[in-house]
Amino acid sequence: MTVKDLSHHLSNEAKRRNASALKTAFKYFGKDNIVFLGGGLPLSDYFPWDKITATSPAPPFANGIGAKPTNEADTVITEVGKTTDLEFDIPLARSLQYGHTEGQPELLDFIREHTEIIHKIPNSEWDVIVTVGNTQSWEASLRTFCNPGDFIVVEEYTFPSAIETARALSVNFAPVEMDDKGIIPEKLDQLFTEWDPAKPKPKLLYTIGTGQNPTGSSLSNERRKAIYDIACKHDFIIIEDEPYYFLQMDDYKKNSDEPAAVTHEEFLAALVKSFSSMDVEGRVVRLDSFSKVLAPGARLGWIVAQKPLLERFVRLHEVSIQTASGFTQTLVSGLLGRWGQKGYIDWLIGLRKEYTIKRNFTIDSLSKHMPSVVKYEPPFAGMFFTVKIDAAKHPKFASEFGKDPLKVEAAIYEKSLEQGCLMIPGSWFKSPNFKDHNSSEIFFRGTYAAVALDKLDIGLERFGKAVELEFSS
Amino acid sequence: MTVKDLSHHLSNEAKRRNASALKTAFKYFGKDNIVFLGGGLPLSDYFPWDKITATSPAPPFANGIGAKPTNEADTVITEVGKTTDLEFDIPLARSLQYGHTEGQPELLDFIREHTEIIHKIPNSEWDVIVTVGNTQSWEASLRTFCNPGDFIVVEEYTFPSAIETARALSVNFAPVEMDDKGIIPEKLDQLFTEWDPAKPKPKLLYTIGTGQNPTGSSLSNERRKAIYDIACKHDFIIIEDEPYYFLQMDDYKKNSDEPAAVTHEEFLAALVKSFSSMDVEGRVVRLDSFSKVLAPGARLGWIVAQKPLLERFVRLHEVSIQTASGFTQTLVSGLLGRWGQKGYIDWLIGLRKEYTIKRNFTIDSLSKHMPSVVKYEPPFAGMFFTVKIDAAKHPKFASEFGKDPLKVEAAIYEKSLEQGCLMIPGSWFKSPNFKDHNSSEIFFRGTYAAVALDKLDIGLERFGKAVELEFSS
């Protein structure tokens, strides 16, 4: 299957980018018969790191992914010098040198194989490049596709930092309506069908499809397929920002014990389908990251897309980030190489188990502590849960609050801080140009990722009390 | 000394940037009496690196900075776990977590102290932030100060990648004339004095003041002072891109032995003055980097500037790179902390010695191999040397080449490749809007950084032969 030519969606900036003239000389670099005096590279002899070593847990992580490695059997040692004999190790003489803007080949190989296992992309022209994480990848995407004044479609509640990135670039927002299950496909189709032709038609949809921030919702396979078809019909690009993809969880069971063990096959079969996995036309740009599955401070991610689009990202990276840190690339490639694809899946299964436990605990805790006015659903993926409240049920909704749900939201936020718990008011996540639904429902976003379970329970008890106090006032 | 308010130089994009609304909630993060359910941070228990270790050479590097550490006395071991007791070590639980966009405090402390030792900045409102290297810092500078259509002043021959970065952002170029010693201050003053008021006045000067790329020239202290005064007079910002600052060398001596040992005091006194060191008004943005002094692949640098300007860079970093890799920050801070400021100066002295040897060898080799039509001067700093040729002396200058020096340049480039040596033609470095001087002089840029000395000698012999063949044709 050949992908579509999407070059008409490139921004003026992306079209203006040239490869440096110096690159034409670099074709002579490393040739035996040429003494290459063309490039200002320091000798790797002068890199003051002879060897780096890292201690990590070993698959299958039988005691959990949070267990500290204590003996030879449960420990993996990554050790890489300036040179190396192992095929997945990136020697420091290369990773700490200039070059390989698209990422070091050993790391790219692992990520490509992983992508193949997970997504089975139905076109033959996809590839991956290494990035410094999805925050940068999203900015790079905006700069690659959008001119100032262009519109993008965003979920009506979304990640404020993603909005701020676009706003600074003078990009405009067309929010699409959501329900408990995320974007409503019919509303998305309607948005494009009824688009005012006096305005530039949105070139892209930005979606956090799995474990959405802030709602915690995840798009079903059916909705994803419907949305992909709408993208083909109206010719736009889907940017799927998927840091939480591998924080998918088992079904919620009340007061459950540990989740049951799963096989690799069961794990893979249970994963929701990515937009990339249905991308016959090459119109998906998938932003993937190690931030939530390994560590945010690694500043390492990757983009999956059709090659001609990736080439434009590489041109941008050449004159900005250059590439991800060589230490990071050597350490991550070294670890993943030693774990292998199977060991990495073991890790992801371990992660699923941890988050399932956290999510289940959260729902149990909510059911203990929340007054009946508070509604909630167990999220399927990600780090966030939401609690919903019908502000109209506040006894002073009409009097003190003048029927304004946002005033009730602010009152609950303050009361909750007084009680000693902080959750983020849902209105803080409203996209610019948010269209009011005339609903009296408000919500708060919480997370179970960052705190120990006992503390989470205390926090939710305090929040419940705050709502109770507020609604009985 | 209070710095000038330079907010009138900010770009519209930089002015538009807001701190995220979520940040207002983060003031409650870490407070004892609040259970903070606000942020999506993974638990550091799940970072699969329990400990990282690096083997490095130890000061005073008596056998040279390129010597491999072999025994306890000449080896420094950096070892950092998720927690740590040493004040300069950045624990992995923090460096691999989100946060600290401006850089980790331990690393910032070392860089601040280093900056104090080297530059003694004469205003009280400077600070530093960590970056992922000068390529990104230059792009961030352009985005912080320039609107599309704005002009910037650049050296008439400059780094093509720096030009490409600005060109993609629709920035225009006003090149300033140079001689063998870099920017001619009178020409810079003239450029501003005679500026066409119908065009936006340039907001900034971009200069590689030390070991300039491609000319290899370095600005004297006197020129720097003159240029700084011109910046104050005409109210523009100086962006000094200084990756080569510590590749300053001893005076060239023909067929010399090893350079004499120098004390720390002698080393520091011999350094050329930076623009930052004379920045009473706070109009210098210094782009500094570990790329040439430690390793390019670390992707680690820093910016020195007045705090209100740095704050705008931090807002940009929050929605793009976030910050430098945590592995890099932990490893570099760990090494520098163990070396100490004095050990780091030892390293820089060792670097000076290595580059002095390379530069001296290059000049000796040129004097052996170049025909008399080729002129050269020993560079004072950096990785590059240039050879100059008066194209008018080519026997076929008027006939075959139609008095076009660029055609002679192209002929020498081709002939040199045939002989097996690649140096970059000087015309490839011409800034857009380059004003022709009607000179018949051409030049080629070579480097002594990237190759072993014996190979360099072979390359220069080949280049000399190519010129000889061409000029006797």
Contacts between the chains, C-beta under 8 A, distances in Angstrom:
chain1	res1	chain2	res2	distance
A	12	B	170	8.0
A	13	B	168	5.4
A	13	B	169	7.0
A	13	B	170	7.6
A	16	B	167	6.6
A	16	B	168	5.0
A	16	B	170	7.6
A	17	B	164	7.3
A	17	B	168	5.0
A	18	B	164	6.4
A	18	B	167	8.0
A	20	B	160	5.0
A	20	B	161	5.5
A	20	B	164	5.8
A	21	B	160	5.8
A	21	B	428	5.0
A	22	B	160	5.7
A	22	B	161	7.6
A	22	B	424	6.7
A	22	B	428	6.8
A	25	B	422	6.2
A	25	B	424	6.0
A	28	B	417	7.1
A	28	B	422	5.0
A	33	B	420	5.1
A	34	B	417	7.0
A	34	B	420	5.4
A	34	B	421	6.8
A	34	B	422	5.4
A	35	B	420	6.3
A	35	B	421	4.8
A	35	B	422	7.1
A	35	B	451	6.8
A	35	B	455	5.6
A	35	B	456	7.3
A	35	B	458	5.7
A	35	B	459	3.0
A	35	B	462	6.5
A	36	B	422	5.1
A	36	B	450	7.4
A	36	B	451	7.3
A	36	B	459	7.9
A	37	B	421	6.6
A	37	B	422	6.1
A	37	B	423	5.0
A	37	B	446	4.0
A	37	B	447	5.4
A	37	B	448	7.9
A	37	B	450	7.7
A	37	B	451	6.7
A	37	B	456	7.2
A	37	B	459	5.4
A	37	B	460	8.0
A	37	B	463	7.9
A	38	B	422	5.0
A	38	B	423	6.8
A	38	B	424	5.3
A	38	B	447	7.2
A	39	B	447	6.6
A	39	B	450	5.9
A	40	B	213	6.8
A	40	B	292	8.0
A	40	B	382	8.0
A	40	B	383	4.2
A	40	B	384	6.5
A	40	B	447	5.3
A	40	B	449	5.6
A	40	B	450	7.0
A	41	B	296	7.4
A	41	B	447	7.9
A	41	B	449	6.4
A	41	B	450	4.3
A	42	B	291	7.8
A	42	B	292	5.7
A	42	B	295	7.4
A	42	B	296	6.8
A	42	B	383	7.6
A	42	B	449	5.7
A	42	B	450	7.5
A	43	B	66	7.0
A	43	B	449	7.0
A	43	B	450	6.9
A	44	B	295	7.9
A	45	B	66	3.8
A	46	B	65	5.6
A	46	B	66	5.7
A	46	B	351	7.0
A	46	B	354	6.9
A	47	B	294	6.8
A	47	B	295	4.1
A	48	B	56	4.7
A	48	B	57	5.8
A	48	B	65	7.3
A	48	B	294	6.1
A	48	B	295	7.7
A	48	B	335	6.5
A	48	B	347	7.0
A	49	B	54	5.3
A	49	B	55	7.2
A	49	B	56	5.7
A	49	B	295	7.1
A	49	B	331	7.2
A	49	B	335	7.6
A	50	B	55	4.6
A	50	B	56	6.5
A	50	B	57	7.4
A	50	B	68	6.1
A	50	B	69	5.7
A	51	B	54	7.0
A	51	B	55	4.4
A	52	B	52	6.6
A	52	B	53	6.9
A	52	B	54	4.7
A	52	B	55	7.6
A	52	B	331	7.1
A	53	B	52	6.9
A	53	B	53	4.2
A	53	B	54	7.4
A	53	B	55	7.9
A	54	B	49	5.3
A	54	B	51	7.0
A	54	B	52	4.7
A	54	B	53	7.4
A	55	B	49	7.3
A	55	B	50	4.6
A	55	B	51	4.4
A	55	B	52	7.6
A	55	B	53	7.9
A	56	B	48	4.7
A	56	B	49	5.7
A	56	B	50	6.5
A	57	B	48	5.8
A	57	B	50	7.4
A	65	B	46	5.5
A	65	B	48	7.3
A	66	B	43	7.1
A	66	B	45	3.8
A	66	B	46	5.6
A	68	B	50	6.1
A	69	B	50	5.7
A	94	B	297	7.9
A	95	B	297	5.1
A	96	B	295	3.8
A	96	B	296	6.8
A	96	B	297	3.6
A	96	B	298	6.4
A	97	B	295	7.4
A	97	B	296	6.0
A	97	B	297	5.6
A	98	B	291	7.9
A	98	B	296	4.6
A	98	B	297	7.2
A	132	B	132	7.0
A	132	B	321	5.8
A	132	B	322	7.7
A	132	B	325	7.7
A	133	B	322	6.4
A	135	B	318	8.0
A	135	B	319	6.4
A	135	B	320	6.4
A	135	B	321	7.5
A	135	B	322	5.3
A	136	B	320	5.1
A	136	B	321	5.4
A	136	B	322	7.3
A	139	B	319	6.2
A	139	B	320	4.7
A	160	B	20	5.0
A	160	B	21	5.8
A	160	B	22	5.7
A	161	B	20	5.6
A	161	B	22	7.7
A	161	B	318	7.1
A	161	B	319	5.8
A	164	B	17	7.3
A	164	B	18	6.4
A	164	B	20	5.8
A	164	B	318	7.9
A	164	B	319	5.4
A	165	B	319	4.0
A	165	B	320	7.4
A	167	B	16	6.6
A	167	B	18	8.0
A	168	B	13	5.4
A	168	B	16	5.1
A	168	B	17	5.0
A	168	B	316	7.8
A	168	B	319	6.8
A	169	B	13	7.0
A	170	B	12	8.0
A	170	B	13	7.6
A	170	B	16	7.6
A	213	B	40	6.8
A	291	B	42	7.8
A	291	B	98	7.9
A	292	B	40	8.0
A	292	B	42	5.7
A	294	B	47	6.9
A	294	B	48	6.1
A	295	B	42	7.4
A	295	B	44	7.9
A	295	B	47	4.1
A	295	B	48	7.7
A	295	B	49	7.1
A	295	B	96	3.8
A	295	B	97	7.4
A	295	B	326	7.1
A	296	B	41	7.4
A	296	B	42	6.8
A	296	B	96	6.9
A	296	B	97	6.0
A	296	B	98	4.6
A	297	B	94	7.9
A	297	B	95	5.1
A	297	B	96	3.6
A	297	B	97	5.6
A	297	B	98	7.2
A	297	B	325	7.0
A	297	B	326	2.9
A	297	B	327	7.6
A	297	B	329	8.0
A	298	B	96	6.4
A	298	B	325	6.5
A	298	B	326	6.6
A	298	B	327	6.6
A	299	B	321	7.4
A	299	B	322	6.5
A	299	B	323	7.2
A	299	B	324	7.1
A	299	B	325	4.6
A	299	B	326	7.1
A	300	B	325	7.6
A	316	B	168	7.8
A	318	B	135	8.0
A	318	B	161	7.1
A	318	B	164	7.9
A	319	B	135	6.4
A	319	B	139	6.3
A	319	B	161	5.8
A	319	B	164	5.4
A	319	B	165	4.0
A	319	B	168	6.9
A	320	B	135	6.5
A	320	B	136	5.2
A	320	B	139	4.8
A	320	B	165	7.4
A	321	B	132	5.7
A	321	B	135	7.5
A	321	B	136	5.4
A	321	B	299	7.4
A	321	B	321	6.3
A	322	B	132	7.7
A	322	B	133	6.4
A	322	B	135	5.3
A	322	B	136	7.3
A	322	B	299	6.5
A	323	B	299	7.2
A	324	B	299	7.1
A	324	B	325	7.1
A	325	B	132	7.7
A	325	B	297	7.0
A	325	B	298	6.5
A	325	B	299	4.7
A	325	B	300	7.6
A	325	B	324	7.1
A	325	B	325	3.5
A	325	B	327	6.3
A	325	B	328	4.6
A	326	B	295	7.1
A	326	B	297	2.8
A	326	B	298	6.6
A	326	B	299	7.1
A	327	B	297	7.5
A	327	B	298	6.6
A	327	B	325	6.3
A	327	B	327	4.3
A	327	B	328	5.0
A	327	B	331	5.7
A	328	B	325	4.6
A	328	B	327	5.0
A	328	B	328	7.0
A	329	B	297	8.0
A	331	B	49	7.1
A	331	B	52	7.1
A	331	B	327	5.7
A	335	B	48	6.5
A	335	B	49	7.7
A	347	B	48	7.0
A	351	B	46	7.0
A	354	B	46	6.9
A	382	B	40	8.0
A	383	B	40	4.2
A	383	B	42	7.7
A	384	B	40	6.5
A	417	B	28	7.1
A	417	B	34	7.0
A	420	B	33	5.1
A	420	B	34	5.4
A	420	B	35	6.3
A	421	B	34	6.8
A	421	B	35	4.8
A	421	B	37	6.6
A	422	B	25	6.1
A	422	B	28	5.0
A	422	B	34	5.4
A	422	B	35	7.1
A	422	B	36	5.1
A	422	B	37	6.1
A	422	B	38	5.0
A	423	B	37	5.0
A	423	B	38	6.9
A	424	B	22	6.7
A	424	B	25	6.0
A	424	B	38	5.3
A	428	B	21	5.1
A	428	B	22	6.8
A	446	B	37	3.9
A	446	B	38	8.0
A	447	B	37	5.5
A	447	B	38	7.2
A	447	B	39	6.6
A	447	B	40	5.3
A	447	B	41	8.0
A	448	B	37	7.9
A	449	B	40	5.6
A	449	B	41	6.4
A	449	B	42	5.8
A	449	B	43	7.0
A	450	B	36	7.4
A	450	B	37	7.7
A	450	B	39	5.9
A	450	B	40	7.0
A	450	B	41	4.4
A	450	B	42	7.5
A	450	B	43	6.9
A	451	B	35	6.8
A	451	B	36	7.2
A	451	B	37	6.8
A	455	B	35	5.6
A	456	B	35	7.3
A	456	B	37	7.2
A	458	B	35	5.7
A	459	B	35	2.9
A	459	B	36	7.9
A	459	B	37	5.4
A	460	B	37	8.0
A	462	B	35	6.5
A	463	B	37	8.0
